[in-house]
């Protein structure tokens, strides 16, 4: 959930940056953003990859633990969760391809300006959190371990 907060927060920030400059949410209105906003594009691609569960990002740690636990419980549930991960990653990559890469779609995209210092700082903080948690998740898992153990003990006791 911590990873989800970092990645989703960054993705919503990215949507806000694009909407603030273009005043549209239609994917078809974008395309070629990388040519006008290279710093923004790098952060957007990083967060999309973290959303897909790329190794060395916090998304990988969360997805790996969830799928591993699901397979341990029931192989079919694990298979379904892995399939959902693959479909989500495919959609994220398709969205990045359509918004960030390709030729410049229209005159509005050609007039875009890259990140200002405030936006760059926020993306940098979120990126450090995402990569830091992906490379070394132990501090986060150590913090939540007692709560998870207490929850498992509580669930194991019959309420009847």
Steps between C-alpha positions, in 0.01 A plus 500: 500500500793732564630432150154558357494838673833602349428376148137610482589838646765547232266384222230743616764774516595415141137519390467832679811641331373399155147622568630833631682558172252350251158516674397163362495146635457325164794272421446562129585870551853412612792333329863596466517660844859372535615746233381801699519374860797260539532529881127447547507204261782331692306526827175390335663192346667411832168518683322302230768232526465498880126462448574199278721341768843560347779351718687754718182703546257487788232362268701182451532439874125533557398298196750225577383461860132499402543245221726281713241496782218434253685204345577368848128511582367366168682469169197608294455817704871572451464439128203738482687770690804460274273526196347819640852637550589424138181663367557809717859526380391467138251783541756722676757442226239568231407826672866608529555422132201710396563797731877527529653354185440536128470809287369827641123462476386862471596865542412499871753224567759692297459796740541303827763608752693255717478474879557803717719469810207427736364219281850361447560493877176312567572243228855460631381432857244245382757335269751467783231340716396258224854393414614497864215273601561280196870456570480466879146419627613356837429814711143508370436129550652512850258776597189317379603152619360528858166630376473222242581235761238643737244502219576137414460400866169685518368335184607153615273515808150370430226756562230235548 
